[in-house]
């Protein structure tokens, strides 16, 4: 975030009544889901629940899985845990892929420098062979 006014999908901004309305649920249902650990919102300094956009989307997904797919809350909790784990692994993979790409660039640069140095050494030594180290 570049300024204090920029909000990410994880910014806890919605009070429970607004989050419940956005998710199409009763606030007591949100409290129950928090108690079960299905969707755990952030907390304000006064300990009030503050839901993010990601939390609201998770609440909608809980409702969809329950109503349309007939999955019980225990199964939904496991599905959400696996989705979070998948997201974390995807982020690690993206980070590692970026690091590998950067290392490839550095390797090519190092090879280019090594080739230039080898050319200079051959030119100075009158074409004598270099011994690999």
C-alpha positions as CSV (number, residue, x, y, z in Angstrom):
1,X,0.0,0.0,0.0
2,X,1.4,3.4,-1.0
3,X,-0.7,5.5,1.4
4,X,-2.7,5.0,4.5
5,X,-5.9,5.4,2.4
6,X,-5.1,2.4,0.1
7,X,-7.0,-0.7,1.0
8,X,-6.2,-4.2,0.1
9,X,-8.7,-7.1,0.0
10,X,-7.4,-8.1,3.4
11,X,-8.0,-4.7,5.1
12,X,-10.4,-5.2,8.0
13,X,-12.9,-2.4,7.4
14,X,-16.5,-3.7,7.7
15,X,-18.3,-3.9,11.1
16,X,-20.2,-7.1,11.6
17,X,-23.6,-5.7,10.6
18,X,-22.2,-4.4,7.2
19,X,-20.3,-7.7,6.6
20,X,-23.5,-9.7,7.4
21,X,-25.5,-7.6,4.9
22,X,-22.8,-7.9,2.2
23,X,-22.7,-11.7,2.7
24,X,-26.5,-12.0,2.9
25,X,-26.4,-13.5,6.4
26,X,-27.5,-12.7,9.9
27,X,-24.8,-11.2,12.2
28,X,-25.2,-14.1,14.6
29,X,-24.2,-16.5,11.9
30,X,-21.0,-14.6,11.4
31,X,-20.3,-14.8,15.1
32,X,-21.0,-18.6,15.0
33,X,-18.6,-19.0,12.0
34,X,-16.0,-17.0,13.9
35,X,-16.4,-19.3,16.9
36,X,-16.0,-22.3,14.7
37,X,-12.9,-20.8,13.0
38,X,-14.5,-20.8,9.6
39,X,-14.1,-17.1,8.9
40,X,-12.1,-15.2,11.6
41,X,-12.2,-11.5,11.1
42,X,-9.7,-8.9,12.4
43,X,-10.3,-7.0,15.5
44,X,-10.5,-3.3,16.2
45,X,-8.7,-1.8,19.2
46,X,-11.9,-2.2,21.2
47,X,-12.0,-5.9,20.2
48,X,-14.9,-5.5,17.8
49,X,-14.9,-7.7,14.7
50,X,-13.7,-6.0,11.5
51,X,-14.3,-8.0,8.3
52,X,-12.3,-7.6,5.1
53,X,-13.5,-8.0,1.5
54,X,-11.7,-11.4,1.5
55,X,-13.7,-12.3,4.7
56,X,-17.0,-11.4,3.0
57,X,-16.1,-13.4,0.0
58,X,-15.2,-16.4,2.2
59,X,-18.6,-16.0,4.0
60,X,-20.3,-16.2,0.6
61,X,-18.3,-19.3,-0.3
62,X,-19.3,-20.9,3.0
63,X,-22.9,-20.2,2.3
64,X,-22.6,-21.5,-1.3
65,X,-20.8,-24.7,-0.2
66,X,-23.4,-25.3,2.5
67,X,-26.6,-24.5,0.5
68,X,-25.7,-25.5,-3.0
69,X,-23.2,-28.4,-2.4
70,X,-24.7,-29.7,0.8
71,X,-21.3,-29.7,2.6
72,X,-21.3,-29.6,6.4
73,X,-19.5,-26.9,8.3
74,X,-16.6,-29.3,9.2
75,X,-16.1,-30.1,5.6
76,X,-16.3,-26.4,4.6
77,X,-13.7,-25.6,7.3
78,X,-11.3,-28.2,5.8
79,X,-11.9,-26.9,2.2
80,X,-11.1,-23.3,3.3
81,X,-8.0,-24.5,5.1
82,X,-6.8,-26.4,2.0
83,X,-7.6,-23.3,-0.2
84,X,-5.5,-21.2,2.2
85,X,-2.7,-23.7,2.1
86,X,-2.8,-23.8,-1.7
87,X,-2.6,-20.0,-1.8
88,X,0.4,-20.0,0.4
89,X,2.1,-22.7,-1.7
90,X,1.3,-20.8,-4.9
91,X,2.9,-17.7,-3.4
92,X,6.0,-19.6,-2.4
93,X,6.2,-21.1,-5.9
94,X,5.9,-17.6,-7.5
95,X,8.6,-16.3,-5.2
96,X,10.9,-19.2,-6.0
97,X,10.2,-18.9,-9.8
98,X,11.1,-15.2,-9.6
99,X,14.3,-16.0,-7.8
100,X,15.2,-18.7,-10.3
101,X,14.6,-16.2,-13.2
102,X,16.8,-13.6,-11.5
103,X,19.5,-16.2,-10.9
104,X,19.4,-17.2,-14.6
105,X,19.9,-13.6,-15.6
106,X,22.8,-13.3,-13.2
107,X,24.3,-16.6,-14.5
108,X,24.1,-15.4,-18.1
109,X,25.7,-12.2,-17.1
110,X,28.5,-14.1,-15.3
111,X,29.0,-16.3,-18.3
112,X,29.3,-13.3,-20.6
113,X,31.9,-11.7,-18.3
114,X,33.8,-15.0,-18.1
115,X,33.8,-15.3,-21.9
116,X,35.1,-11.8,-22.2
117,X,37.9,-12.4,-19.7
118,X,38.8,-15.7,-21.4
119,X,39.1,-13.8,-24.7
120,X,41.3,-11.2,-23.2
121,X,43.5,-13.8,-21.6
122,X,43.8,-15.7,-24.9
123,X,44.7,-12.5,-26.7
124,X,47.4,-11.6,-24.1
125,X,48.9,-15.1,-24.0
126,X,49.2,-15.3,-27.7
127,X,46.5,-18.0,-28.1
128,X,47.7,-20.4,-25.3
129,X,45.0,-22.7,-24.0
130,X,43.5,-21.9,-20.6
131,X,43.4,-24.7,-18.0
132,X,39.9,-25.1,-16.5
133,X,39.7,-24.7,-12.7
